[in-house]
Amino acid sequence: MDISVPTGFAAVEDTLARAIDEDARLKRYEIAGRKVIFYIENLRQGESVSLEFQVKALYPVKAKAVASKAYAYYQPDISAEVLGRDVTVR
């Protein structure tokens, strides 16, 4: 699952680690540029995954919505995408 982080924000790493600890199906995460990649195992058809992590504003910014995507690692054509929300920090 690739979760995009808006421009001007950074993921808070201890909250990423906490998300991994709270669900055994979440195996690890990577920060890759402006997105956080979560690796999920043993997710069965019809099941869902819910997780939370924090991001912090690096400076005042008016960020446009960014898309995040979930996909099967070995079959990336099986995927879903969602657009986040615009964010303003003053």
PDB file of N, CA, C and O in Angstrom:
ATOM      1  N   MET A   1       0.855  -1.148   0.000  1.00  0.00           N
ATOM      2  CA  MET A   1       0.000   0.000   0.000  1.00  0.00           C
ATOM      3  C   MET A   1       0.910   1.222   0.000  1.00  0.00           C
ATOM      4  O   MET A   1       1.750   1.366   0.888  1.00  0.00           O
ATOM      5  N   ASP A   2       0.753   2.102  -0.982  1.00  0.00           N
ATOM      6  CA  ASP A   2       1.543   3.329  -1.084  1.00  0.00           C
ATOM      7  C   ASP A   2       0.684   4.503  -0.636  1.00  0.00           C
ATOM      8  O   ASP A   2      -0.278   4.872  -1.310  1.00  0.00           O
ATOM      9  N   ILE A   3       1.035   5.083   0.496  1.00  0.00           N
ATOM     10  CA  ILE A   3       0.299   6.218   1.038  1.00  0.00           C
ATOM     11  C   ILE A   3       1.114   7.481   0.748  1.00  0.00           C
ATOM     12  O   ILE A   3       2.237   7.625   1.231  1.00  0.00           O
ATOM     13  N   SER A   4       0.551   8.376  -0.027  1.00  0.00           N
ATOM     14  CA  SER A   4       1.246   9.607  -0.387  1.00  0.00           C
ATOM     15  C   SER A   4       1.183  10.618   0.751  1.00  0.00           C
ATOM     16  O   SER A   4       0.171  10.741   1.441  1.00  0.00           O
ATOM     17  N   VAL A   5       2.278  11.333   0.929  1.00  0.00           N
ATOM     18  CA  VAL A   5       2.376  12.391   1.929  1.00  0.00           C
ATOM     19  C   VAL A   5       2.429  13.710   1.151  1.00  0.00           C
ATOM     20  O   VAL A   5       3.273  13.866   0.268  1.00  0.00           O
ATOM     21  N   PRO A   6       1.544  14.657   1.463  1.00  0.00           N
ATOM     22  CA  PRO A   6       1.512  15.913   0.706  1.00  0.00           C
ATOM     23  C   PRO A   6       2.831  16.681   0.791  1.00  0.00           C
ATOM     24  O   PRO A   6       3.588  16.531   1.750  1.00  0.00           O
ATOM     25  N   THR A   7       3.089  17.488  -0.205  1.00  0.00           N
ATOM     26  CA  THR A   7       4.260  18.365  -0.215  1.00  0.00           C
ATOM     27  C   THR A   7       4.240  19.231   1.039  1.00  0.00           C
ATOM     28  O   THR A   7       3.193  19.747   1.431  1.00  0.00           O
ATOM     29  N   GLY A   8       5.405  19.386   1.664  1.00  0.00           N
ATOM     30  CA  GLY A   8       5.514  20.216   2.859  1.00  0.00           C
ATOM     31  C   GLY A   8       5.259  19.478   4.150  1.00  0.00           C
ATOM     32  O   GLY A   8       5.243  20.089   5.219  1.00  0.00           O
ATOM     33  N   PHE A   9       5.056  18.166   4.073  1.00  0.00           N
ATOM     34  CA  PHE A   9       4.818  17.342   5.259  1.00  0.00           C
ATOM     35  C   PHE A   9       5.820  16.196   5.298  1.00  0.00           C
ATOM     36  O   PHE A   9       6.381  15.810   4.273  1.00  0.00           O
ATOM     37  N   ALA A  10       6.037  15.658   6.497  1.00  0.00           N
ATOM     38  CA  ALA A  10       6.896  14.488   6.667  1.00  0.00           C
ATOM     39  C   ALA A  10       6.195  13.509   7.608  1.00  0.00           C
ATOM     40  O   ALA A  10       5.555  13.920   8.575  1.00  0.00           O
ATOM     41  N   ALA A  11       6.317  12.233   7.322  1.00  0.00           N
ATOM     42  CA  ALA A  11       5.732  11.206   8.188  1.00  0.00           C
ATOM     43  C   ALA A  11       6.493  11.166   9.511  1.00  0.00           C
ATOM     44  O   ALA A  11       7.714  11.323   9.536  1.00  0.00           O
ATOM     45  N   VAL A  12       5.771  10.955  10.606  1.00  0.00           N
ATOM     46  CA  VAL A  12       6.364  10.834  11.942  1.00  0.00           C
ATOM     47  C   VAL A  12       6.670   9.350  12.155  1.00  0.00           C
ATOM     48  O   VAL A  12       5.759   8.535  12.300  1.00  0.00           O
ATOM     49  N   GLU A  13       7.959   9.011  12.173  1.00  0.00           N
ATOM     50  CA  GLU A  13       8.361   7.601  12.135  1.00  0.00           C
ATOM     51  C   GLU A  13       7.888   6.764  13.313  1.00  0.00           C
ATOM     52  O   GLU A  13       7.547   5.596  13.124  1.00  0.00           O
ATOM     53  N   ASP A  14       7.853   7.315  14.522  1.00  0.00           N
ATOM     54  CA  ASP A  14       7.399   6.469  15.635  1.00  0.00           C
ATOM     55  C   ASP A  14       5.930   6.091  15.497  1.00  0.00           C
ATOM     56  O   ASP A  14       5.514   5.053  16.011  1.00  0.00           O
ATOM     57  N   THR A  15       5.133   6.914  14.809  1.00  0.00           N
ATOM     58  CA  THR A  15       3.732   6.540  14.596  1.00  0.00           C
ATOM     59  C   THR A  15       3.607   5.486  13.494  1.00  0.00           C
ATOM     60  O   THR A  15       2.650   4.712  13.487  1.00  0.00           O
ATOM     61  N   LEU A  16       4.563   5.447  12.566  1.00  0.00           N
ATOM     62  CA  LEU A  16       4.595   4.380  11.560  1.00  0.00           C
ATOM     63  C   LEU A  16       4.907   3.048  12.231  1.00  0.00           C
ATOM     64  O   LEU A  16       4.265   2.037  11.946  1.00  0.00           O
ATOM     65  N   ALA A  17       5.894   3.051  13.122  1.00  0.00           N
ATOM     66  CA  ALA A  17       6.258   1.834  13.840  1.00  0.00           C
ATOM     67  C   ALA A  17       5.095   1.338  14.699  1.00  0.00           C
ATOM     68  O   ALA A  17       4.865   0.134  14.801  1.00  0.00           O
ATOM     69  N   ARG A  18       4.373   2.259  15.308  1.00  0.00           N
ATOM     70  CA  ARG A  18       3.218   1.889  16.113  1.00  0.00           C
ATOM     71  C   ARG A  18       2.135   1.226  15.256  1.00  0.00           C
ATOM     72  O   ARG A  18       1.504   0.260  15.686  1.00  0.00           O
ATOM     73  N   ALA A  19       1.924   1.746  14.053  1.00  0.00           N
ATOM     74  CA  ALA A  19       0.939   1.150  13.138  1.00  0.00           C
ATOM     75  C   ALA A  19       1.316  -0.292  12.816  1.00  0.00           C
ATOM     76  O   ALA A  19       0.443  -1.159  12.762  1.00  0.00           O
ATOM     77  N   ILE A  20       2.600  -0.561  12.603  1.00  0.00           N
ATOM     78  CA  ILE A  20       3.082  -1.919  12.325  1.00  0.00           C
ATOM     79  C   ILE A  20       2.843  -2.821  13.531  1.00  0.00           C
ATOM     80  O   ILE A  20       2.425  -3.968  13.374  1.00  0.00           O
ATOM     81  N   ASP A  21       3.101  -2.316  14.717  1.00  0.00           N
ATOM     82  CA  ASP A  21       2.920  -3.109  15.945  1.00  0.00           C
ATOM     83  C   ASP A  21       1.466  -3.475  16.215  1.00  0.00           C
ATOM     84  O   ASP A  21       1.191  -4.485  16.863  1.00  0.00           O
ATOM     85  N   GLU A  22       0.532  -2.659  15.723  1.00  0.00           N
ATOM     86  CA  GLU A  22      -0.882  -2.859  16.041  1.00  0.00           C
ATOM     87  C   GLU A  22      -1.590  -3.876  15.156  1.00  0.00           C
ATOM     88  O   GLU A  22      -2.699  -4.299  15.484  1.00  0.00           O
ATOM     89  N   ASP A  23      -0.984  -4.279  14.046  1.00  0.00           N
ATOM     90  CA  ASP A  23      -1.627  -5.253  13.146  1.00  0.00           C
ATOM     91  C   ASP A  23      -0.557  -6.199  12.622  1.00  0.00           C
ATOM     92  O   ASP A  23       0.345  -5.775  11.899  1.00  0.00           O
ATOM     93  N   ALA A  24      -0.648  -7.478  12.979  1.00  0.00           N
ATOM     94  CA  ALA A  24       0.359  -8.468  12.600  1.00  0.00           C
ATOM     95  C   ALA A  24       0.467  -8.643  11.084  1.00  0.00           C
ATOM     96  O   ALA A  24       1.486  -9.131  10.595  1.00  0.00           O
ATOM     97  N   ARG A  25      -0.556  -8.257  10.342  1.00  0.00           N
ATOM     98  CA  ARG A  25      -0.501  -8.382   8.879  1.00  0.00           C
ATOM     99  C   ARG A  25       0.403  -7.324   8.252  1.00  0.00           C
ATOM    100  O   ARG A  25       0.889  -7.507   7.136  1.00  0.00           O
ATOM    101  N   LEU A  26       0.629  -6.222   8.962  1.00  0.00           N
ATOM    102  CA  LEU A  26       1.535  -5.179   8.482  1.00  0.00           C
ATOM    103  C   LEU A  26       2.949  -5.597   8.858  1.00  0.00           C
ATOM    104  O   LEU A  26       3.299  -5.617  10.038  1.00  0.00           O
ATOM    105  N   LYS A  27       3.757  -5.927   7.870  1.00  0.00           N
ATOM    106  CA  LYS A  27       5.082  -6.493   8.131  1.00  0.00           C
ATOM    107  C   LYS A  27       6.173  -5.445   8.267  1.00  0.00           C
ATOM    108  O   LYS A  27       7.067  -5.588   9.101  1.00  0.00           O
ATOM    109  N   ARG A  28       6.113  -4.407   7.470  1.00  0.00           N
ATOM    110  CA  ARG A  28       7.126  -3.356   7.560  1.00  0.00           C
ATOM    111  C   ARG A  28       6.668  -2.153   6.742  1.00  0.00           C
ATOM    112  O   ARG A  28       5.654  -2.194   6.044  1.00  0.00           O
ATOM    113  N   TYR A  29       7.445  -1.089   6.853  1.00  0.00           N
ATOM    114  CA  TYR A  29       7.167   0.107   6.065  1.00  0.00           C
ATOM    115  C   TYR A  29       8.488   0.658   5.533  1.00  0.00           C
ATOM    116  O   TYR A  29       9.559   0.365   6.065  1.00  0.00           O
ATOM    117  N   GLU A  30       8.392   1.450   4.489  1.00  0.00           N
ATOM    118  CA  GLU A  30       9.530   2.193   3.945  1.00  0.00           C
ATOM    119  C   GLU A  30       9.057   3.598   3.637  1.00  0.00           C
ATOM    120  O   GLU A  30       7.923   3.804   3.206  1.00  0.00           O
ATOM    121  N   ILE A  31       9.920   4.545   3.859  1.00  0.00           N
ATOM    122  CA  ILE A  31       9.644   5.903   3.419  1.00  0.00           C
ATOM    123  C   ILE A  31      10.408   6.089   2.120  1.00  0.00           C
ATOM    124  O   ILE A  31      11.631   5.954   2.081  1.00  0.00           O
ATOM    125  N   ALA A  32       9.687   6.397   1.073  1.00  0.00           N
ATOM    126  CA  ALA A  32      10.280   6.557  -0.253  1.00  0.00           C
ATOM    127  C   ALA A  32       9.861   7.908  -0.813  1.00  0.00           C
ATOM    128  O   ALA A  32       8.780   8.041  -1.386  1.00  0.00           O
ATOM    129  N   GLY A  33      10.708   8.893  -0.649  1.00  0.00           N
ATOM    130  CA  GLY A  33      10.360  10.234  -1.101  1.00  0.00           C
ATOM    131  C   GLY A  33       9.173  10.765  -0.330  1.00  0.00           C
ATOM    132  O   GLY A  33       9.223  10.871   0.895  1.00  0.00           O
ATOM    133  N   ARG A  34       8.103  11.102  -1.036  1.00  0.00           N
ATOM    134  CA  ARG A  34       6.909  11.657  -0.400  1.00  0.00           C
ATOM    135  C   ARG A  34       5.823  10.620  -0.222  1.00  0.00           C
ATOM    136  O   ARG A  34       4.641  10.963  -0.234  1.00  0.00           O
ATOM    137  N   LYS A  35       6.188   9.364  -0.057  1.00  0.00           N
ATOM    138  CA  LYS A  35       5.167   8.356   0.246  1.00  0.00           C
ATOM    139  C   LYS A  35       5.701   7.350   1.250  1.00  0.00           C
ATOM    140  O   LYS A  35       6.908   7.165   1.406  1.00  0.00           O
ATOM    141  N   VAL A  36       4.755   6.706   1.925  1.00  0.00           N
ATOM    142  CA  VAL A  36       5.077   5.639   2.865  1.00  0.00           C
ATOM    143  C   VAL A  36       4.521   4.351   2.267  1.00  0.00           C
ATOM    144  O   VAL A  36       3.339   4.270   1.933  1.00  0.00           O
ATOM    145  N   ILE A  37       5.377   3.357   2.135  1.00  0.00           N
ATOM    146  CA  ILE A  37       4.972   2.071   1.563  1.00  0.00           C
ATOM    147  C   ILE A  37       4.826   1.070   2.709  1.00  0.00           C
ATOM    148  O   ILE A  37       5.773   0.822   3.455  1.00  0.00           O
ATOM    149  N   PHE A  38       3.636   0.502   2.836  1.00  0.00           N
ATOM    150  CA  PHE A  38       3.379  -0.538   3.838  1.00  0.00           C
ATOM    151  C   PHE A  38       3.295  -1.882   3.125  1.00  0.00           C
ATOM    152  O   PHE A  38       2.642  -2.006   2.089  1.00  0.00           O
ATOM    153  N   TYR A  39       3.955  -2.876   3.682  1.00  0.00           N
ATOM    154  CA  TYR A  39       3.911  -4.241   3.144  1.00  0.00           C
ATOM    155  C   TYR A  39       2.959  -5.060   4.002  1.00  0.00           C
ATOM    156  O   TYR A  39       3.137  -5.164   5.215  1.00  0.00           O
ATOM    157  N   ILE A  40       1.951  -5.636   3.368  1.00  0.00           N
ATOM    158  CA  ILE A  40       0.888  -6.364   4.061  1.00  0.00           C
ATOM    159  C   ILE A  40       0.919  -7.822   3.627  1.00  0.00           C
ATOM    160  O   ILE A  40       1.035  -8.117   2.438  1.00  0.00           O
ATOM    161  N   GLU A  41       0.816  -8.731   4.586  1.00  0.00           N
ATOM    162  CA  GLU A  41       0.759 -10.164   4.278  1.00  0.00           C
ATOM    163  C   GLU A  41      -0.526 -10.764   4.826  1.00  0.00           C
ATOM    164  O   GLU A  41      -1.105 -10.271   5.794  1.00  0.00           O
ATOM    165  N   ASN A  42      -0.951 -11.832   4.185  1.00  0.00           N
ATOM    166  CA  ASN A  42      -2.096 -12.631   4.649  1.00  0.00           C
ATOM    167  C   ASN A  42      -3.398 -11.849   4.709  1.00  0.00           C
ATOM    168  O   ASN A  42      -4.210 -12.068   5.609  1.00  0.00           O
ATOM    169  N   LEU A  43      -3.604 -10.961   3.784  1.00  0.00           N
ATOM    170  CA  LEU A  43      -4.874 -10.240   3.690  1.00  0.00           C
ATOM    171  C   LEU A  43      -5.788 -11.051   2.778  1.00  0.00           C
ATOM    172  O   LEU A  43      -5.486 -11.253   1.602  1.00  0.00           O
ATOM    173  N   ARG A  44      -6.879 -11.502   3.318  1.00  0.00           N
ATOM    174  CA  ARG A  44      -7.814 -12.337   2.561  1.00  0.00           C
ATOM    175  C   ARG A  44      -8.846 -11.482   1.839  1.00  0.00           C
ATOM    176  O   ARG A  44      -9.124 -10.347   2.225  1.00  0.00           O
ATOM    177  N   GLN A  45      -9.400 -12.057   0.790  1.00  0.00           N
ATOM    178  CA  GLN A  45     -10.431 -11.359   0.030  1.00  0.00           C
ATOM    179  C   GLN A  45     -11.581 -10.969   0.962  1.00  0.00           C
ATOM    180  O   GLN A  45     -12.055 -11.787   1.750  1.00  0.00           O
ATOM    181  N   GLY A  46     -12.019  -9.728   0.866  1.00  0.00           N
ATOM    182  CA  GLY A  46     -13.117  -9.236   1.694  1.00  0.00           C
ATOM    183  C   GLY A  46     -12.664  -8.601   2.999  1.00  0.00           C
ATOM    184  O   GLY A  46     -13.444  -7.895   3.637  1.00  0.00           O
ATOM    185  N   GLU A  47     -11.411  -8.836   3.415  1.00  0.00           N
ATOM    186  CA  GLU A  47     -10.895  -8.214   4.642  1.00  0.00           C
ATOM    187  C   GLU A  47     -10.423  -6.794   4.337  1.00  0.00           C
ATOM    188  O   GLU A  47     -10.136  -6.447   3.191  1.00  0.00           O
ATOM    189  N   SER A  48     -10.352  -6.002   5.371  1.00  0.00           N
ATOM    190  CA  SER A  48      -9.836  -4.643   5.208  1.00  0.00           C
ATOM    191  C   SER A  48      -8.704  -4.405   6.206  1.00  0.00           C
ATOM    192  O   SER A  48      -8.551  -5.126   7.192  1.00  0.00           O
ATOM    193  N   VAL A  49      -7.933  -3.389   5.922  1.00  0.00           N
ATOM    194  CA  VAL A  49      -6.849  -2.961   6.801  1.00  0.00           C
ATOM    195  C   VAL A  49      -7.092  -1.498   7.126  1.00  0.00           C
ATOM    196  O   VAL A  49      -7.388  -0.696   6.240  1.00  0.00           O
ATOM    197  N   SER A  50      -6.967  -1.159   8.385  1.00  0.00           N
ATOM    198  CA  SER A  50      -7.102   0.222   8.810  1.00  0.00           C
ATOM    199  C   SER A  50      -5.870   0.572   9.631  1.00  0.00           C
ATOM    200  O   SER A  50      -5.488  -0.169  10.537  1.00  0.00           O
ATOM    201  N   LEU A  51      -5.257   1.692   9.316  1.00  0.00           N
ATOM    202  CA  LEU A  51      -4.078   2.102  10.081  1.00  0.00           C
ATOM    203  C   LEU A  51      -4.044   3.609  10.164  1.00  0.00           C
ATOM    204  O   LEU A  51      -4.651   4.315   9.359  1.00  0.00           O
ATOM    205  N   GLU A  52      -3.321   4.081  11.158  1.00  0.00           N
ATOM    206  CA  GLU A  52      -3.156   5.522  11.352  1.00  0.00           C
ATOM    207  C   GLU A  52      -1.694   5.822  11.570  1.00  0.00           C
ATOM    208  O   GLU A  52      -0.974   5.056  12.211  1.00  0.00           O
ATOM    209  N   PHE A  53      -1.259   6.953  11.028  1.00  0.00           N
ATOM    210  CA  PHE A  53       0.051   7.494  11.363  1.00  0.00           C
ATOM    211  C   PHE A  53      -0.036   9.001  11.208  1.00  0.00           C
ATOM    212  O   PHE A  53      -0.941   9.521  10.556  1.00  0.00           O
ATOM    213  N   GLN A  54       0.901   9.684  11.807  1.00  0.00           N
ATOM    214  CA  GLN A  54       0.882  11.140  11.785  1.00  0.00           C
ATOM    215  C   GLN A  54       1.889  11.678  10.779  1.00  0.00           C
ATOM    216  O   GLN A  54       2.898  11.043  10.472  1.00  0.00           O
ATOM    217  N   VAL A  55       1.584  12.861  10.280  1.00  0.00           N
ATOM    218  CA  VAL A  55       2.526  13.630   9.483  1.00  0.00           C
ATOM    219  C   VAL A  55       2.665  14.989  10.157  1.00  0.00           C
ATOM    220  O   VAL A  55       1.743  15.460  10.822  1.00  0.00           O
ATOM    221  N   LYS A  56       3.827  15.613   9.977  1.00  0.00           N
ATOM    222  CA  LYS A  56       4.008  16.947  10.559  1.00  0.00           C
ATOM    223  C   LYS A  56       4.306  17.936   9.443  1.00  0.00           C
ATOM    224  O   LYS A  56       4.981  17.619   8.463  1.00  0.00           O
ATOM    225  N   ALA A  57       3.787  19.134   9.619  1.00  0.00           N
ATOM    226  CA  ALA A  57       4.037  20.199   8.648  1.00  0.00           C
ATOM    227  C   ALA A  57       5.461  20.703   8.830  1.00  0.00           C
ATOM    228  O   ALA A  57       5.896  20.957   9.953  1.00  0.00           O
ATOM    229  N   LEU A  58       6.178  20.847   7.733  1.00  0.00           N
ATOM    230  CA  LEU A  58       7.549  21.335   7.787  1.00  0.00           C
ATOM    231  C   LEU A  58       7.610  22.856   7.708  1.00  0.00           C
ATOM    232  O   LEU A  58       8.590  23.469   8.129  1.00  0.00           O
ATOM    233  N   TYR A  59       6.558  23.457   7.166  1.00  0.00           N
ATOM    234  CA  TYR A  59       6.456  24.909   7.023  1.00  0.00           C
ATOM    235  C   TYR A  59       5.027  25.230   6.603  1.00  0.00           C
ATOM    236  O   TYR A  59       4.286  24.323   6.224  1.00  0.00           O
ATOM    237  N   PRO A  60       4.618  26.504   6.661  1.00  0.00           N
ATOM    238  CA  PRO A  60       3.272  26.843   6.195  1.00  0.00           C
ATOM    239  C   PRO A  60       3.124  26.438   4.723  1.00  0.00           C
ATOM    240  O   PRO A  60       4.006  26.693   3.903  1.00  0.00           O
ATOM    241  N   VAL A  61       2.014  25.814   4.416  1.00  0.00           N
ATOM    242  CA  VAL A  61       1.853  25.276   3.070  1.00  0.00           C
ATOM    243  C   VAL A  61       0.377  25.143   2.728  1.00  0.00           C
ATOM    244  O   VAL A  61      -0.467  24.962   3.606  1.00  0.00           O
ATOM    245  N   LYS A  62       0.083  25.236   1.445  1.00  0.00           N
ATOM    246  CA  LYS A  62      -1.246  24.937   0.935  1.00  0.00           C
ATOM    247  C   LYS A  62      -1.044  23.776  -0.040  1.00  0.00           C
ATOM    248  O   LYS A  62      -0.712  23.987  -1.207  1.00  0.00           O
ATOM    249  N   ALA A  63      -1.246  22.552   0.447  1.00  0.00           N
ATOM    250  CA  ALA A  63      -0.944  21.347  -0.330  1.00  0.00           C
ATOM    251  C   ALA A  63      -2.198  20.818  -1.018  1.00  0.00           C
ATOM    252  O   ALA A  63      -3.277  20.767  -0.428  1.00  0.00           O
ATOM    253  N   LYS A  64      -2.032  20.434  -2.258  1.00  0.00           N
ATOM    254  CA  LYS A  64      -3.116  19.819  -3.021  1.00  0.00           C
ATOM    255  C   LYS A  64      -3.239  18.352  -2.637  1.00  0.00           C
ATOM    256  O   LYS A  64      -2.287  17.739  -2.154  1.00  0.00           O
ATOM    257  N   ALA A  65      -4.413  17.805  -2.858  1.00  0.00           N
ATOM    258  CA  ALA A  65      -4.671  16.392  -2.581  1.00  0.00           C
ATOM    259  C   ALA A  65      -3.725  15.521  -3.404  1.00  0.00           C
ATOM    260  O   ALA A  65      -3.401  15.838  -4.548  1.00  0.00           O
ATOM    261  N   VAL A  66      -3.293  14.426  -2.802  1.00  0.00           N
ATOM    262  CA  VAL A  66      -2.428  13.465  -3.488  1.00  0.00           C
ATOM    263  C   VAL A  66      -3.092  12.092  -3.454  1.00  0.00           C
ATOM    264  O   VAL A  66      -3.863  11.786  -2.545  1.00  0.00           O
ATOM    265  N   ALA A  67      -2.786  11.278  -4.446  1.00  0.00           N
ATOM    266  CA  ALA A  67      -3.398   9.948  -4.551  1.00  0.00           C
ATOM    267  C   ALA A  67      -2.570   8.909  -3.807  1.00  0.00           C
ATOM    268  O   ALA A  67      -1.341   8.971  -3.796  1.00  0.00           O
ATOM    269  N   SER A  68      -3.246   7.967  -3.194  1.00  0.00           N
ATOM    270  CA  SER A  68      -2.625   6.808  -2.554  1.00  0.00           C
ATOM    271  C   SER A  68      -3.168   5.564  -3.236  1.00  0.00           C
ATOM    272  O   SER A  68      -4.266   5.577  -3.793  1.00  0.00           O
ATOM    273  N   LYS A  69      -2.388   4.484  -3.188  1.00  0.00           N
ATOM    274  CA  LYS A  69      -2.749   3.293  -3.954  1.00  0.00           C
ATOM    275  C   LYS A  69      -2.471   2.027  -3.160  1.00  0.00           C
ATOM    276  O   LYS A  69      -1.468   1.927  -2.453  1.00  0.00           O
ATOM    277  N   ALA A  70      -3.370   1.065  -3.288  1.00  0.00           N
ATOM    278  CA  ALA A  70      -3.159  -0.281  -2.745  1.00  0.00           C
ATOM    279  C   ALA A  70      -3.142  -1.235  -3.931  1.00  0.00           C
ATOM    280  O   ALA A  70      -3.946  -1.100  -4.853  1.00  0.00           O
ATOM    281  N   TYR A  71      -2.227  -2.195  -3.908  1.00  0.00           N
ATOM    282  CA  TYR A  71      -2.123  -3.130  -5.031  1.00  0.00           C
ATOM    283  C   TYR A  71      -1.474  -4.429  -4.577  1.00  0.00           C
ATOM    284  O   TYR A  71      -0.767  -4.471  -3.571  1.00  0.00           O
ATOM    285  N   ALA A  72      -1.724  -5.474  -5.328  1.00  0.00           N
ATOM    286  CA  ALA A  72      -1.092  -6.765  -5.085  1.00  0.00           C
ATOM    287  C   ALA A  72       0.332  -6.676  -5.627  1.00  0.00           C
ATOM    288  O   ALA A  72       0.526  -6.349  -6.798  1.00  0.00           O
ATOM    289  N   TYR A  73       1.311  -6.959  -4.805  1.00  0.00           N
ATOM    290  CA  TYR A  73       2.717  -6.777  -5.153  1.00  0.00           C
ATOM    291  C   TYR A  73       3.099  -7.527  -6.431  1.00  0.00           C
ATOM    292  O   TYR A  73       3.769  -6.972  -7.302  1.00  0.00           O
ATOM    293  N   TYR A  74       2.677  -8.773  -6.538  1.00  0.00           N
ATOM    294  CA  TYR A  74       3.038  -9.584  -7.699  1.00  0.00           C
ATOM    295  C   TYR A  74       2.033  -9.475  -8.842  1.00  0.00           C
ATOM    296  O   TYR A  74       2.255 -10.025  -9.921  1.00  0.00           O
ATOM    297  N   GLN A  75       0.939  -8.774  -8.610  1.00  0.00           N
ATOM    298  CA  GLN A  75      -0.070  -8.537  -9.648  1.00  0.00           C
ATOM    299  C   GLN A  75      -0.540  -7.088  -9.547  1.00  0.00           C
ATOM    300  O   GLN A  75      -1.677  -6.838  -9.145  1.00  0.00           O
ATOM    301  N   PRO A  76       0.307  -6.142  -9.901  1.00  0.00           N
ATOM    302  CA  PRO A  76      -0.019  -4.727  -9.704  1.00  0.00           C
ATOM    303  C   PRO A  76      -1.240  -4.239 -10.481  1.00  0.00           C
ATOM    304  O   PRO A  76      -1.747  -3.149 -10.215  1.00  0.00           O
ATOM    305  N   ASP A  77      -1.717  -5.038 -11.439  1.00  0.00           N
ATOM    306  CA  ASP A  77      -2.939  -4.648 -12.141  1.00  0.00           C
ATOM    307  C   ASP A  77      -4.168  -4.806 -11.239  1.00  0.00           C
ATOM    308  O   ASP A  77      -5.231  -4.262 -11.538  1.00  0.00           O
ATOM    309  N   ILE A  78      -4.024  -5.546 -10.139  1.00  0.00           N
ATOM    310  CA  ILE A  78      -5.085  -5.631  -9.126  1.00  0.00           C
ATOM    311  C   ILE A  78      -4.812  -4.501  -8.141  1.00  0.00           C
ATOM    312  O   ILE A  78      -3.924  -4.605  -7.295  1.00  0.00           O
ATOM    313  N   SER A  79      -5.582  -3.417  -8.258  1.00  0.00           N
ATOM    314  CA  SER A  79      -5.270  -2.234  -7.462  1.00  0.00           C
ATOM    315  C   SER A  79      -6.499  -1.362  -7.234  1.00  0.00           C
ATOM    316  O   SER A  79      -7.542  -1.534  -7.866  1.00  0.00           O
ATOM    317  N   ALA A  80      -6.340  -0.435  -6.322  1.00  0.00           N
ATOM    318  CA  ALA A  80      -7.355   0.585  -6.055  1.00  0.00           C
ATOM    319  C   ALA A  80      -6.621   1.864  -5.686  1.00  0.00           C
ATOM    320  O   ALA A  80      -5.518   1.823  -5.139  1.00  0.00           O
ATOM    321  N   GLU A  81      -7.237   2.998  -5.988  1.00  0.00           N
ATOM    322  CA  GLU A  81      -6.604   4.279  -5.727  1.00  0.00           C
ATOM    323  C   GLU A  81      -7.624   5.237  -5.138  1.00  0.00           C
ATOM    324  O   GLU A  81      -8.807   5.188  -5.478  1.00  0.00           O
ATOM    325  N   VAL A  82      -7.158   6.109  -4.253  1.00  0.00           N
ATOM    326  CA  VAL A  82      -8.046   7.097  -3.648  1.00  0.00           C
ATOM    327  C   VAL A  82      -7.293   8.432  -3.576  1.00  0.00           C
ATOM    328  O   VAL A  82      -6.080   8.463  -3.369  1.00  0.00           O
ATOM    329  N   LEU A  83      -8.027   9.517  -3.750  1.00  0.00           N
ATOM    330  CA  LEU A  83      -7.457  10.849  -3.675  1.00  0.00           C
ATOM    331  C   LEU A  83      -7.693  11.417  -2.282  1.00  0.00           C
ATOM    332  O   LEU A  83      -8.813  11.389  -1.772  1.00  0.00           O
ATOM    333  N   GLY A  84      -6.623  11.937  -1.667  1.00  0.00           N
ATOM    334  CA  GLY A  84      -6.748  12.545  -0.336  1.00  0.00           C
ATOM    335  C   GLY A  84      -7.430  13.895  -0.420  1.00  0.00           C
ATOM    336  O   GLY A  84      -8.134  14.190  -1.386  1.00  0.00           O
ATOM    337  N   ARG A  85      -7.216  14.710   0.598  1.00  0.00           N
ATOM    338  CA  ARG A  85      -7.833  16.044   0.665  1.00  0.00           C
ATOM    339  C   ARG A  85      -6.779  17.119   0.565  1.00  0.00           C
ATOM    340  O   ARG A  85      -5.610  16.892   0.879  1.00  0.00           O
ATOM    341  N   ASP A  86      -7.199  18.296   0.125  1.00  0.00           N
ATOM    342  CA  ASP A  86      -6.322  19.462   0.156  1.00  0.00           C
ATOM    343  C   ASP A  86      -6.071  19.827   1.628  1.00  0.00           C
ATOM    344  O   ASP A  86      -6.940  19.639   2.479  1.00  0.00           O
ATOM    345  N   VAL A  87      -4.866  20.351   1.914  1.00  0.00           N
ATOM    346  CA  VAL A  87      -4.505  20.688   3.290  1.00  0.00           C
ATOM    347  C   VAL A  87      -3.858  22.070   3.297  1.00  0.00           C
ATOM    348  O   VAL A  87      -3.029  22.388   2.444  1.00  0.00           O
ATOM    349  N   THR A  88      -4.253  22.888   4.279  1.00  0.00           N
ATOM    350  CA  THR A  88      -3.635  24.202   4.447  1.00  0.00           C
ATOM    351  C   THR A  88      -3.083  24.329   5.859  1.00  0.00           C
ATOM    352  O   THR A  88      -3.786  24.068   6.835  1.00  0.00           O
ATOM    353  N   VAL A  89      -1.815  24.734   5.960  1.00  0.00           N
ATOM    354  CA  VAL A  89      -1.173  24.992   7.255  1.00  0.00           C
ATOM    355  C   VAL A  89      -0.696  26.440   7.219  1.00  0.00           C
ATOM    356  O   VAL A  89       0.030  26.852   6.315  1.00  0.00           O
ATOM    357  N   ARG A  90      -1.123  27.199   8.226  1.00  0.00           N
ATOM    358  CA  ARG A  90      -0.749  28.619   8.278  1.00  0.00           C
ATOM    359  C   ARG A  90       0.308  28.883   9.300  1.00  0.00           C
ATOM    360  O   ARG A  90       0.732  30.026   9.468  1.00  0.00           O
TER     361      ARG A  90
END
